[in-house]
Amino acid sequence: MMDLPVVDLAPYLEIAACSDPTAEEAARLRSMCAAVSASLRDTGALIVKDPRCTAQDNDRFLDMMERYFERSDEFKRLQERPQLHYQVGATPEGVEVPRSLVDEEMQEKIKKIPKEYQPATPSGPDPKWRYMWRVGPRPSNTRFKELNAEPVIPDGFPEWKETMDFWGSKMISAIEVVAEMAAIGFGLSKDAFTSLMNQGPHLLAPTGSDLKKHGSEGTVFAGFHYDLNFLTIHGRSRFPGLNIWVRSGQKMEVKVPLGCLLIQTGKQLEWLTGGECLAGMHEVVVTNRTLEAIERAHQENRSLWRVSSTLFGHIASDAILKPLGQFAEGALASSYPPMYAGEYVEQELSAINLKGKIGL
């Protein structure tokens, strides 16, 4: 069992705010940034502690989402927007199809993974709900209007917008700092990634899994997949179950310490680094540790909905995805041709939807 490194962002924030850091501070900053880029490259993940994102902030968000997911299916379906590819509002359980179920290339990839590290095999679509909420400003002019749709607010939750925007903006702030640190660590300009994130279609996308209904060991809530965005960030869930695959092919169960956040690499970062960072493969499965957490929640009379406070940080839809700086000279650069980020996202969504319809 290996643990992911925990990076405290406070020293970076302090040194970065200095107009004239000492040589010692500058060296320390470079060393922290190198640790961030190395972890993203080697494991596809990183745990961060951000003094601006507290455990209390995460709890407030989780409390509201538990109350929402506990409402009836009929109520939640009022927030469903299938005509917008579920990119805003509620996605009911049984809609999201795990890529590993329909993508032959991924199935081949799974076969090559040693038996002890192979992912769980889902029996069908994911048995989890999701809620999509746009965070941050959107461009007034864009070629990709559908990816920048208006938000959906459920009735009976007066605090909804403020809670979603508050937690969402805090997690984007953490992603931006990690993106700056990674850029410096990779020898790029500090704003190489963050400048491309400006007005991106960032999505706060918490999932809700009903452990009363789907709480048996081995249940797959999110089948083996990668994320199509730039960086994904999660607050700590009240129920464990996330497995990731590091670059070496090893499978790891992720433990996020209290008050920390988990960052994972997405496909857009893979594109911008010409394959130096690979999009991290992961799954969410009911494990023995999940069962222990269910038992504790039972005893304490707490909600048995597993909520993930997930945010997908995106490159702006109208920005061009292509390997940056020295990555443009890399051996695999030609596998990542220039394209609009919005075009790439649409391709990925239609690939999943189309293959899903054929495969099921």
Secondary structure, 3 states (H helix, E strand, C coil): CCCCCEEECHHHHHHHHCCCCCHHHHHHHHHHHHHHHHHHHHHCEEEEECCCCCHHHHHHHHHHHHHHHCCCHHHHHCCECHHHCCCCEEECCCCCCCHHHHCHHHHHHHHCCCHHHCCCCCCCCCCCEEEEEECCCCCCCCCCHHHHCCCCCCCCCCCHHHHHHHHHHHHHHHHHHHHHHHHHHCCCCCCCCHHHHCCCCCEECCEEEECCCCCCCCCEEEEEECCCCCEEEEECCCCCCEEEECCCCCEEECCCCCCCEEEEECHHHHHHCCCCCCCCEEEEECCHHHHHHHHHHHHCCCCCEEEECEEEECCCCCCEECCCHHHHHCCCHHHCCCEEHHHHHHHHHHHHHHHHHHHC
